[in-house]
């Protein structure tokens, strides 16, 4: 799960470094920040569904049901695919920035990037905590959900490997 954070950060930073004067570069950077925020929302939704399943298990004494959490993991995968599309459509079409442009882009967007990254990291930690709590009740189902989440993170990992 930490890989996703590193991957998103890497992708976004590469977007900044790829550089381009004018709107195309800003659009690419804003697009990556938006996908990071979408990923944060998706991770938060998975966490809520895990917590809901655990609460239902504790109160109603029913088996853990992560069906909705798996659906939310699929949304995370869709977000990753949107980021891949963004990379193809925008980021790869911008020219490399010179040092002065890089410094200006860093000044202009670093706060947004850092905030999005911190939020995503926080969400991932909360998800891990929820999964650990659920693991006390049914480790097998939690491992299956973790597998689904890793699969959902696949598009992010692909982008990170591409640099």
C-alpha positions in Angstrom: 0.0 0.0 0.0 2.9 2.3 0.6 3.9 1.6 -3.0 0.8 3.5 -4.2 1.8 6.5 -2.3 5.3 6.4 -3.7 4.0 5.7 -7.1 1.6 8.6 -7.1 4.3 10.9 -5.8 6.7 9.7 -8.4 4.2 10.2 -11.2 3.3 13.6 -10.1 6.9 14.7 -9.6 7.7 13.4 -13.1 4.9 15.5 -14.4 6.4 18.6 -12.9 9.9 17.7 -14.1 8.8 17.0 -17.6 8.0 20.6 -17.9 6.2 22.8 -20.4 5.5 26.4 -20.5 1.9 27.6 -20.4 -1.3 25.7 -19.8 -0.5 22.2 -21.0 2.0 21.7 -18.1 -0.4 23.2 -15.5 -3.2 21.1 -16.8 -1.1 18.0 -16.6 0.0 18.8 -13.0 -3.6 19.7 -12.0 -4.8 16.5 -13.5 -2.3 14.4 -11.5 -3.2 16.2 -8.3 -6.9 15.6 -9.0 -6.3 11.9 -9.6 -4.3 11.8 -6.3 -7.4 13.3 -4.6 -9.6 10.8 -6.3 -7.4 8.0 -5.1 -7.6 9.4 -1.5 -11.4 9.4 -1.8 -11.4 5.8 -3.1 -9.1 4.7 -0.2 -11.3 6.4 2.3 -14.4 4.7 0.8 -12.6 1.3 1.1 -11.8 2.1 4.7 -15.4 3.0 5.5 -16.7 -0.2 4.0 -14.2 -2.3 5.9 -15.2 -0.5 9.1 -18.9 -1.0 8.3 -18.4 -4.7 7.7 -16.5 -5.0 11.0 -19.2 -3.1 12.9 -21.9 -5.3 11.4 -19.9 -8.4 12.3 -19.5 -7.2 15.9 -23.1 -6.1 16.4 -25.1 -8.7 14.3 -22.6 -11.6 14.7 -22.6 -12.2 10.9 -19.7 -13.2 8.8 -17.5 -10.4 7.5 -18.7 -9.2 4.1 -16.3 -7.1 2.1 -18.4 -7.0 -1.1 -18.8 -3.3 -0.9 -15.1 -2.8 -0.1 -14.2 -4.8 -3.2 -16.4 -2.6 -5.2 -14.6 0.5 -3.8 -11.3 -1.2 -4.7 -12.5 -1.4 -8.3 -13.1 2.3 -8.2 -9.5 2.8 -7.1 -8.4 0.8 -10.1 -10.5 3.0 -12.3 -8.8 6.0 -10.9 -5.4 4.4 -11.7 -6.6 3.8 -15.2 -7.7 7.5 -15.5 -4.2 8.5 -14.4 -2.7 6.2 -17.1 -4.9 7.9 -19.7 -3.8 11.3 -18.3 -0.2 10.3 -18.7 -0.7 9.3 -22.3 -2.9 12.3 -23.3 -1.1 15.1 -21.4 2.1 14.4 -19.6 3.9 12.7 -22.5 3.0 15.6 -24.9 4.6 18.4 -22.9 8.2 19.5 -23.6 10.9 19.3 -21.0 11.2 22.4 -18.8 14.4 24.2 -18.3 15.7 24.8 -14.7 13.9 28.2 -14.4 10.6 26.7 -15.5 11.0 23.8 -13.1 11.7 26.2 -10.2 8.5 28.2 -11.1 6.4 25.0 -11.4 7.7 23.8 -8.1 6.9 27.1 -6.4 3.5 27.2 -8.0 2.4 23.6 -7.3 4.5 22.1 -4.5 1.8 23.0 -1.8 -0.9 21.2 -3.7 1.2 18.2 -4.4 2.3 17.9 -0.8 -1.2 18.3 0.6 -2.5 15.7 -1.8 0.3 13.3 -0.9 -0.2 13.8 2.8 -3.9 13.2 2.5 -3.4 10.0 0.5 -0.7 8.8 3.0 -3.1 9.4 5.9 -5.9 7.6 4.1 -3.7 4.6 3.5 -2.7 4.4 7.1 -6.3 4.5 8.2 -7.1 1.7 5.7 -4.3 -0.4 7.1 -5.5 0.2 10.7 -9.1 -0.9 9.6 -7.7 -4.0 7.9 -5.7 -4.9 10.9 -8.8 -4.7 13.1 -10.8 -6.8 10.7 -7.9 -9.4 10.6 -8.7 -10.3 14.2 -12.1 -11.7 13.0 -11.3 -13.3 9.7 -7.7 -13.2 8.4 -8.6 -15.1 5.2 -11.2 -12.7 4.0 -8.9 -9.7 4.9 -6.1 -11.3 2.9 -8.5 -11.7 -0.1 -9.4 -8.0 0.2 -5.8 -7.0 0.5 -5.2 -8.9 -2.8 -8.0 -7.0 -4.4 -6.6 -3.7 -3.2 -3.1 -4.6 -4.5 -4.7 -5.5 -7.9 -6.4 -2.1 -7.8 -3.1 -0.4 -7.2 -1.7 -2.1 -10.3 -2.2 0.9 -12.7 -0.4 3.2 -10.3 2.5 0.7 -10.1 2.7 0.5 -13.9 3.0 4.2 -14.2 5.7 4.4 -11.5 7.8 1.7 -13.3 7.6 3.7 -16.5 9.1 6.7 -14.8 
